[in-house]
């Protein structure tokens, strides 16, 4: 059984020690994947937490997940989002995939997307998997 209030307090205390004392957060299980614990943080000046193009988020996520495992024995996968960056980035990537696929479909010429993490590349592949007229590769 997950003790949501204890996890919230623990993460708030951790964030305060890192220099973000005024963090607000929510902790909940993903309704579509009940083995994933979503932790949404809202902080002022999140640039350092997020990093350039979200580069720091996986490290923050790993750190929080490791501490939650050690403190609470939490076995659920932890997904951390700061100021909805990850959610907005996913929406942007999906839109990019569809716009690029439309362009490829019209011009019949391949397109190269900007560099992405493995997770982001997978998101593009999954998003376009239902399009028989489009072939994706990494």
C-alpha positions as CSV (number, residue, x, y, z in Angstrom):
1,X,0.0,0.0,0.0
2,X,1.4,3.4,-1.0
3,X,1.5,6.0,1.7
4,X,0.9,9.1,-0.5
5,X,1.0,11.7,2.2
6,X,4.4,10.3,3.5
7,X,5.8,10.3,0.0
8,X,4.6,13.9,-0.6
9,X,6.2,15.0,2.7
10,X,9.5,13.2,1.9
11,X,9.8,14.7,-1.6
12,X,8.9,18.2,-0.3
13,X,11.6,17.9,2.4
14,X,14.1,16.7,-0.2
15,X,13.3,19.5,-2.6
16,X,13.7,22.1,0.3
17,X,17.1,20.7,1.0
18,X,18.0,21.1,-2.6
19,X,17.0,24.7,-2.5
20,X,13.4,24.7,-3.6
21,X,11.5,25.2,-0.3
22,X,8.3,26.5,-1.9
23,X,7.6,23.4,-4.0
24,X,4.0,22.3,-4.5
25,X,3.5,18.8,-5.7
26,X,1.0,16.0,-6.4
27,X,1.6,12.3,-6.1
28,X,-0.7,9.8,-7.8
29,X,-0.8,6.6,-9.7
30,X,-1.1,6.8,-13.4
31,X,-4.7,5.7,-14.2
32,X,-3.6,4.1,-17.5
33,X,-0.5,2.4,-15.9
34,X,-1.1,1.7,-12.2
35,X,2.5,0.6,-11.8
36,X,3.7,4.1,-12.4
37,X,3.8,6.7,-9.7
38,X,3.5,10.2,-11.1
39,X,5.1,13.0,-9.1
40,X,4.3,16.5,-10.5
41,X,6.4,19.3,-9.1
42,X,5.6,23.0,-9.4
43,X,8.4,25.3,-8.5
44,X,9.6,28.8,-9.2
45,X,12.6,29.0,-11.5
46,X,12.7,25.4,-12.6
47,X,15.5,25.9,-15.2
48,X,18.1,24.0,-13.2
49,X,15.8,21.2,-12.4
50,X,14.7,20.7,-16.0
51,X,17.9,21.5,-17.7
52,X,18.4,22.2,-21.4
53,X,15.7,20.3,-23.4
54,X,14.8,18.3,-20.2
55,X,18.3,16.9,-19.8
56,X,18.2,17.0,-16.0
57,X,14.8,15.5,-15.5
58,X,15.9,11.8,-15.9
59,X,18.6,12.4,-13.2
60,X,16.1,14.0,-10.8
61,X,13.7,11.2,-11.5
62,X,16.3,8.5,-10.8
63,X,17.4,10.2,-7.6
64,X,13.9,10.5,-6.3
65,X,13.0,7.0,-7.3
66,X,16.1,5.6,-5.6
67,X,15.3,7.4,-2.4
68,X,11.7,6.3,-2.4
69,X,12.7,2.7,-2.9
70,X,15.2,2.9,0.0
71,X,12.9,4.8,2.4
72,X,9.5,3.2,1.6
73,X,10.4,0.0,-0.4
74,X,8.5,1.5,-3.3
75,X,8.6,-0.8,-6.3
76,X,6.4,1.2,-8.6
77,X,8.1,3.1,-11.4
78,X,8.5,6.7,-10.6
79,X,7.9,9.4,-13.3
80,X,8.8,13.0,-12.3
81,X,7.5,16.1,-14.1
82,X,8.5,19.7,-13.3
83,X,6.2,22.5,-14.2
84,X,4.5,20.2,-16.7
85,X,7.6,20.3,-18.9
86,X,7.5,16.6,-19.7
87,X,3.8,16.7,-20.5
88,X,4.2,19.7,-22.8
89,X,7.2,18.2,-24.5
90,X,5.3,15.0,-25.2
91,X,2.5,17.0,-26.8
92,X,5.0,19.0,-28.8
93,X,6.7,15.8,-30.0
94,X,3.4,14.2,-31.0
95,X,2.5,17.4,-33.0
96,X,6.0,17.4,-34.6
97,X,5.5,13.7,-35.6
98,X,2.1,14.4,-37.2
99,X,3.3,17.6,-39.0
100,X,6.4,15.9,-40.3
101,X,4.5,12.8,-41.4
102,X,2.0,14.9,-43.3
103,X,4.9,16.7,-45.1
104,X,6.6,13.3,-45.9
105,X,3.3,12.0,-47.2
106,X,2.8,15.0,-49.5
107,X,6.4,15.4,-50.7
108,X,7.5,11.7,-50.7
109,X,10.8,12.9,-49.3
110,X,12.4,11.8,-46.1
111,X,12.7,14.2,-43.2
112,X,15.3,14.3,-40.4
113,X,14.1,15.3,-36.9
114,X,16.3,17.1,-34.3
115,X,18.3,14.9,-31.9
116,X,16.2,13.3,-29.2
117,X,16.5,10.9,-26.3
118,X,15.7,7.2,-26.8
119,X,12.4,7.8,-25.0
120,X,11.5,10.6,-27.3
121,X,12.4,8.7,-30.4
122,X,10.2,5.8,-29.2
123,X,7.3,8.2,-28.7
124,X,7.7,9.4,-32.3
125,X,7.8,5.8,-33.6
126,X,4.7,4.8,-31.5
127,X,2.8,7.9,-32.6
128,X,3.3,7.1,-36.3
129,X,3.1,3.3,-36.1
130,X,-0.6,3.4,-37.3
131,X,0.4,5.2,-40.5
132,X,1.0,2.6,-43.2
133,X,2.2,5.3,-45.6
134,X,5.1,6.4,-43.2
135,X,8.2,4.5,-42.3
136,X,10.2,5.6,-39.3
137,X,13.7,4.7,-38.3
138,X,16.3,5.8,-35.8
